[in-house]
């Protein structure tokens, strides 16, 4: 499995934005130090809490110090940009990072952003679909392309410099389970970022049925898809005890859900049942509905194994970053996950655990030389007498 992060980011409107950006960069560097594989950053333009408008610019700065971890957008909202500019900027970033970029795309899911750009809601997905088709053609073709779509028109346009990765940099799409996104993932052989919700949004496929849909679509398009390109995104917070983990998240998670997300998008996405009163929506109920992983490393292992079984096999976990508690506690969670959860799923501790069991079994069977018995008594040697003489002098 691969282990990644998704950063919106989410910061309080009252805090110094410049310091928040520096803290976000530092978090990417810390993730790299701990051995995580990927870090993805979102794009937002309004509502004051999600404050990175240009993830590619942000990742260019991060790449100067984080030199190993793979970097990506999650997501660039394609209806807000000309597709040529998206392809060109991300190909450029791919060169700056020596081939570490994944272009994650979406139609935009932030209601204030959609209002800001004054795009009819019904046009968002069709605009995204056309844009993806154009971007794939631009990244793949050394020759100029023409495109006459409903939303985008190109005439004899070509990238003067295509991506560092060949034949093109990989694309990804984020989804709650919409058939449109799953179809696009198969058509263009994209990475798939699925939400870990137990109950999907209305009209979307549950996690258990998503990959079968992708495989059917791939058969239709005669493309190749693989489960190792599938990431499941969810919130994670670990501590040394389950009680401490839940205590850590209560105030901050309640604040983000009730003060921000329910303001911009309503409470339906957080309800355990339709029409649930807001006063009944607790951090515990949200965590259960949306599949959050809160607890100890052992709890995380158990929940990820259950999630993997439920989905029929996934390629990785994407942790959504948060600031629900002091930074030191969040970094401790990242460390615990890297120390105990990641190696479990990669098999890096399997040999050590097996060797320790063999050692304990040998001890119990009395097979370890000298364990549990006194050293044999032997007569003094000539060398011993010589040593005594030297000591006495």
Secondary structure in CASP SS format (residue, H / E / C, confidence):
PFRMAT SS
TARGET T0000
AUTHOR 0000-0000-0000
METHOD secondary structure of the structure
MODEL  1
X C 1.00
X E 1.00
X E 1.00
X E 1.00
X E 1.00
X E 1.00
X E 1.00
X C 1.00
X C 1.00
X C 1.00
X C 1.00
X C 1.00
X C 1.00
X C 1.00
X C 1.00
X C 1.00
X H 1.00
X H 1.00
X H 1.00
X H 1.00
X H 1.00
X H 1.00
X H 1.00
X H 1.00
X H 1.00
X H 1.00
X H 1.00
X H 1.00
X H 1.00
X H 1.00
X H 1.00
X H 1.00
X H 1.00
X C 1.00
X C 1.00
X C 1.00
X C 1.00
X E 1.00
X E 1.00
X E 1.00
X E 1.00
X C 1.00
X C 1.00
X C 1.00
X C 1.00
X C 1.00
X C 1.00
X C 1.00
X C 1.00
X C 1.00
X C 1.00
X C 1.00
X C 1.00
X C 1.00
X H 1.00
X H 1.00
X H 1.00
X H 1.00
X H 1.00
X H 1.00
X H 1.00
X H 1.00
X H 1.00
X C 1.00
X C 1.00
X C 1.00
X C 1.00
X C 1.00
X C 1.00
X E 1.00
X E 1.00
X E 1.00
X E 1.00
X C 1.00
X C 1.00
X E 1.00
X E 1.00
X H 1.00
X H 1.00
X H 1.00
X C 1.00
X C 1.00
X H 1.00
X H 1.00
X H 1.00
X H 1.00
X H 1.00
X H 1.00
X H 1.00
X H 1.00
X H 1.00
X H 1.00
X H 1.00
X H 1.00
X H 1.00
X H 1.00
X C 1.00
X C 1.00
X C 1.00
X C 1.00
X E 1.00
X E 1.00
X E 1.00
X E 1.00
X E 1.00
X E 1.00
X C 1.00
X C 1.00
X C 1.00
X C 1.00
X H 1.00
X H 1.00
X H 1.00
X H 1.00
X H 1.00
X H 1.00
X H 1.00
X C 1.00
X C 1.00
X C 1.00
X C 1.00
X C 1.00
X H 1.00
X H 1.00
X H 1.00
X H 1.00
X H 1.00
X H 1.00
X H 1.00
X H 1.00
X H 1.00
X H 1.00
X H 1.00
X H 1.00
X H 1.00
X H 1.00
X H 1.00
X H 1.00
X H 1.00
X H 1.00
X C 1.00
X C 1.00
X C 1.00
X C 1.00
X E 1.00
X E 1.00
X E 1.00
X E 1.00
X C 1.00
X C 1.00
X C 1.00
X C 1.00
X E 1.00
X E 1.00
X E 1.00
X E 1.00
X E 1.00
X C 1.00
X C 1.00
X C 1.00
X C 1.00
X C 1.00
X C 1.00
X C 1.00
X C 1.00
X C 1.00
X C 1.00
X C 1.00
X C 1.00
X C 1.00
X E 1.00
X E 1.00
X E 1.00
X E 1.00
X E 1.00
X C 1.00
X C 1.00
X C 1.00
X H 1.00
X H 1.00
X H 1.00
X H 1.00
X H 1.00
X H 1.00
X H 1.00
X H 1.00
X H 1.00
X C 1.00
X C 1.00
X C 1.00
X E 1.00
X E 1.00
X E 1.00
X E 1.00
X E 1.00
X C 1.00
X C 1.00
X C 1.00
X C 1.00
X C 1.00
X C 1.00
X C 1.00
X C 1.00
X C 1.00
X C 1.00
X C 1.00
X H 1.00
X H 1.00
X H 1.00
X H 1.00
X H 1.00
X H 1.00
X H 1.00
X H 1.00
X H 1.00
X H 1.00
X H 1.00
X H 1.00
X H 1.00
X H 1.00
X H 1.00
X C 1.00
X C 1.00
X C 1.00
X C 1.00
X C 1.00
X H 1.00
X H 1.00
X H 1.00
X E 1.00
X E 1.00
X E 1.00
X E 1.00
X E 1.00
X E 1.00
X E 1.00
X E 1.00
X E 1.00
X C 1.00
X C 1.00
X C 1.00
X H 1.00
X H 1.00
X H 1.00
X H 1.00
X H 1.00
X H 1.00
X H 1.00
X H 1.00
X H 1.00
X H 1.00
X H 1.00
X H 1.00
X H 1.00
X H 1.00
X H 1.00
X H 1.00
X H 1.00
X H 1.00
X H 1.00
X H 1.00
X H 1.00
X H 1.00
X H 1.00
X H 1.00
X C 1.00
X C 1.00
X H 1.00
X H 1.00
X H 1.00
X C 1.00
X C 1.00
X C 1.00
X C 1.00
X C 1.00
X C 1.00
X C 1.00
X H 1.00
X H 1.00
X H 1.00
X C 1.00
X C 1.00
X H 1.00
X H 1.00
X H 1.00
X H 1.00
X H 1.00
X H 1.00
X H 1.00
X H 1.00
X C 1.00
X C 1.00
X E 1.00
X E 1.00
X E 1.00
X C 1.00
X H 1.00
X H 1.00
X H 1.00
X H 1.00
X H 1.00
X H 1.00
X H 1.00
X H 1.00
X H 1.00
X H 1.00
X H 1.00
X H 1.00
X H 1.00
X H 1.00
X H 1.00
X C 1.00
X C 1.00
X C 1.00
X C 1.00
X E 1.00
X E 1.00
X E 1.00
X E 1.00
X E 1.00
X C 1.00
X C 1.00
X C 1.00
X C 1.00
X C 1.00
X C 1.00
X H 1.00
X H 1.00
X H 1.00
X H 1.00
X H 1.00
X H 1.00
X H 1.00
X H 1.00
X H 1.00
X H 1.00
X H 1.00
X H 1.00
X H 1.00
X H 1.00
X H 1.00
X H 1.00
X H 1.00
X H 1.00
X H 1.00
X H 1.00
X C 1.00
X C 1.00
X C 1.00
X H 1.00
X H 1.00
X H 1.00
X H 1.00
X H 1.00
X H 1.00
X H 1.00
X H 1.00
X H 1.00
X H 1.00
X H 1.00
X H 1.00
X H 1.00
X H 1.00
X H 1.00
X C 1.00
X C 1.00
X C 1.00
X C 1.00
X C 1.00
X C 1.00
X C 1.00
X C 1.00
X C 1.00
X C 1.00
X C 1.00
X C 1.00
X C 1.00
X C 1.00
X C 1.00
X C 1.00
X C 1.00
X H 1.00
X H 1.00
X H 1.00
X H 1.00
X H 1.00
X H 1.00
X H 1.00
X H 1.00
X H 1.00
X H 1.00
X H 1.00
X C 1.00
END
